[in-house]
Amino acid sequence: MQKGITLIECPRDAMQGWKHFIPTERKVEYLNALLKVGFDVLDFGSFVSAKAIPQLADTKDVIPQLQLNDKTKLLAIIANTRGAEDAVVYDEIHYLGFPFSISETFQLRNTNKTIAESLKQVEEIQNLCVAKSKELVIYISMGFGNPYGDEYNAETAIKWVGKLSGMGIKTIAMADTVGVAKPETIEYIYKHLVPEFTDVNIGAHFHSTADTWEEKIQTAYDNGCLRFDSAMKGIGGCPMAEDELVGNIATENIVNWAARKNIPLQLDMEAFDKAWQMAAGIFI
């Protein structure tokens, strides 16, 4: 039997750039369907400016209507300390996710702060999480390269993991924000990260075109990555990246891949099928 993986379902990532507003009651219905599947983590909403992400302005209204269980932990995305202050008051939320770009251009574009300013925010948010018994998840966006002309190499990405780990961060996901990761880069990064940072849960948040998803997942898994983000039907991606061709890796693809490779997943597949069918009606 192969090593099991932690699977993070990301409806927040699917919804955030959707062109028409999904009514709150439909969001709740869909999120509750996903909760029944038994994913390890549900990336369900955000505490980001409603002006920046209007689709998720109703996250606070969604939370009290969720049918929570003992299996699935909730993750909310935040972009600054203020958002973290809003999120930590909810007992239902276990994880706060913060996008930390190692591309100066993209960090300014995504959070309107420099890398140095964002690092200060990480420190403040981590202290807040510790005080409120939450866990901070850092996404290293542009972790495998970037299209903005900023200098990139894999060693820089690895260096940032070390710096963030030194601040007490225990979960760090390398994010392929615009789908540029190549198997050789993925192999190099995880082959170095996983053995070096044994006390950090190193994950992967890949965006991908339909023809490259499996090589990314397989290469990361073969090199020790056991935490993967995905979204039903592969919908989503970062609206700040402005690349509509590159979405999330489809959860159904990962589930089928895991079955072929005898990788155990503790999911309710009947509930999975129902949620997948619901997604087809929401994202049209």
Secondary structure, DSSP 4 states (H G I P E B T S, - for coil): -PPP-EEEE-HHHHHTT-SSPPPHHHHHHHHHHHHHHT-SEEEEEEES-TTT-GGGTTHHHHGGG----SSPEEEEEESSHHHHHHHTT-TTEEEEEEEEES-HHHHHHHHSS-HHHHHHHHHHHHHHHHHTT-EEEEEEETTT--SSS----HHHHHHHHHHHHTTT--EEEEEETTS---HHHHHHHHHHHHHH-TTSEEEEEEEE-TTTHHHHHHHHHHTT--EEEEBGGG----TTT--TT-EEPBHHHHHHHHHHTT------HHHHHHHHHHHHHH--
